[in-house]
């Protein structure tokens, strides 16, 4: 299967992530969504989560705990940017520690509710920088959406599905029907 035009890194990461998942959900490895750095120095880790993923309740937080330990060892903060279902609202919070049952419930502080533009501004802020005027203008022109018409869950699924052969599409649809 060839790489869909324009997906680049996403497609590579998606492919390898999916491959690893073939061997079970409990493989002790994960991707780090964003290692934020400035002048070659790490300044923070930002992990993207989707609203409703129940990470605040301690479900499937093993990778977050590992990232927290990595961030703590590096002396940098760990943030979670939780995308709401509408893809326009983002809640950004700092993870200080984990506690509760089996030490898997994150202690969240400094929660900020913003939009996708606010996430970009936040990423400049953690570097101790101001958003350059040209970037700020682009953010204002874009509006609060994430790449309107491109990065919607439906469009990503359709883009990846279209790269499958007819037999692969049929097999996938059959498997999905069995799951429903």
Secondary structure, DSSP 8 states (H G I E B T S, - for coil): ----TTTHHHHHHHHHHHHHHTT-TT-S----SEEEEETTEEEEEEEEEETTS-GGGTTT-HHHHHHHHHHHHHT-EEEEEEE-TTSSEEEEEEEEEEESGGG-EEEEEEEEEEEHHHHHHHHHHTTT----HHHHHHHHHH-SSSSTTTS-HHHHHHHHHHTS-HHHHHHHHHHHHHH-
